[in-house]
Amino acid sequence: SKPIRFNLERHFVFKFMPIGFFSRIISRLFHIKNITCSDLWKNGVLLELKGFQGIVDYDPSKTTLVVVVKVAPDQGDYVLTVGHDRMFTSIVKVVDSLLSGFYSKYEDNIERLVIWNDQEANEKHTFNYADCTQWLLGGRPILKKKK
């Protein structure tokens, strides 16, 4: 069987980016145990955690915060490991906790998207996070791509 090539990816689409939000994310990311910063730029950061790489990047033109953890080849296969999942979950929890804590009044102005990046087929599939949650809880029999 062919190896599956993909990234773990979450997008947070804002109607506007609250002042100080991005800098707070960056400072909180450095509190994740054993995480290191490989590179830092005006709107993003490249992180490493036990050999895994993640990117947190803000695109001001789209008011979108993107979280990506790259699933790199391991001896020719692309395998999702506990390490990928831990890193991705840790980063997303930082964003979610900041949103629910400091910016809860803006919650309705943020669209959370789950991205399935199928690199073999060169396609990105976008799903609404709330739909994914309902699907996982059994509320919907079919998960439909966002148009």
C-alpha positions in Angstrom: 0.0 0.0 0.0 1.1 3.6 -0.7 2.1 5.8 2.2 -0.4 8.5 3.2 1.1 12.0 3.0 -0.7 14.6 5.0 -0.4 17.4 7.6 -2.5 18.0 10.7 -4.0 21.4 10.0 -6.5 23.7 11.7 -7.5 27.2 10.6 -9.1 29.9 12.8 -10.8 32.5 10.5 -11.4 35.8 12.3 -13.7 38.6 11.2 -11.0 40.6 12.7 -7.9 39.8 14.8 -8.2 41.1 18.4 -5.3 43.4 19.5 -2.6 41.4 21.3 -4.0 38.0 20.4 -1.1 36.8 18.2 1.6 37.9 20.6 -0.2 36.2 23.5 -0.3 32.9 21.4 3.4 33.1 20.8 4.3 33.7 24.4 2.0 30.9 25.6 3.4 28.4 23.0 6.8 28.7 24.7 5.2 27.3 27.9 4.6 23.9 26.2 7.1 21.5 27.8 10.1 20.7 25.6 9.0 23.0 22.7 11.7 25.0 21.0 11.5 27.8 18.5 13.4 27.2 15.2 12.4 30.4 13.6 10.2 33.4 14.4 8.9 36.1 12.0 6.4 38.9 12.2 3.3 36.7 11.8 4.5 33.3 12.6 6.7 30.8 14.3 8.3 27.5 13.4 8.3 25.1 16.4 9.9 21.8 17.2 9.0 19.3 19.8 11.0 16.1 20.1 11.8 16.0 16.4 8.3 17.1 15.2 7.8 20.4 13.4 4.8 22.7 13.6 4.0 26.1 12.2 1.7 28.7 13.6 1.2 31.5 11.0 -1.2 34.4 10.8 -2.2 35.7 7.4 -3.5 39.3 7.9 -4.9 39.5 4.4 -7.3 36.6 5.2 -7.5 37.2 9.0 -6.7 33.6 9.4 -4.5 31.9 11.9 -3.1 28.6 10.6 -1.8 25.7 12.8 0.1 23.0 10.9 2.0 20.0 12.1 3.9 18.3 9.4 3.8 14.5 9.2 7.2 13.7 7.8 8.3 10.4 6.3 9.7 7.8 8.6 11.7 5.3 6.6 9.6 6.0 3.5 6.2 5.9 5.2 4.1 8.8 6.4 2.9 7.6 9.8 0.9 9.7 12.3 2.4 9.1 15.7 1.5 10.1 19.2 4.2 12.8 19.0 2.4 14.5 16.0 -0.9 14.3 17.8 0.5 15.7 21.1 2.2 18.6 19.4 -0.9 19.5 17.3 -3.2 19.1 20.3 -0.9 21.2 22.5 -0.8 24.1 20.0 -4.6 24.0 19.3 -5.3 24.0 23.1 -3.2 27.1 23.5 -5.3 28.9 20.9 -8.6 27.5 22.2 -7.8 28.4 25.8 -6.8 31.9 24.9 -10.0 32.4 22.8 -12.3 31.0 25.6 -10.4 32.9 28.3 -9.4 36.4 27.2 -11.5 36.7 24.0 -14.7 34.8 24.8 -16.8 37.7 23.6 -15.4 37.3 20.1 -16.2 33.5 19.9 -19.1 34.1 17.5 -16.7 36.0 15.1 -14.4 33.0 14.7 -14.8 30.1 12.3 -12.8 27.0 13.1 -11.9 24.8 10.2 -10.4 21.3 10.1 -8.2 20.8 7.0 -7.4 17.4 5.5 -4.5 17.9 3.2 -4.2 14.9 0.9 -0.8 15.4 -0.7 -1.0 12.3 -2.9 -4.0 13.7 -4.7 -2.8 17.3 -4.3 -6.2 18.2 -2.7 -7.2 20.1 0.4 -10.5 19.2 2.0 -12.0 21.7 4.4 -14.5 20.8 7.2 -16.3 23.0 9.7 -15.1 22.1 13.2 -18.6 22.1 14.6 -19.7 19.7 11.9 -16.8 17.4 12.7 -17.7 17.4 16.4 -21.3 16.5 15.6 -20.2 13.8 13.2 -17.9 12.3 15.8 -20.7 12.3 18.4 -22.9 10.5 16.0 -25.3 13.4 15.2 -24.7 13.1 11.4 -24.1 10.1 9.3 -22.1 11.9 6.6 -19.4 14.5 6.9 -19.5 17.0 4.0 -16.8 19.2 2.8 -17.2 22.9 3.3 -17.8 24.7 0.0 
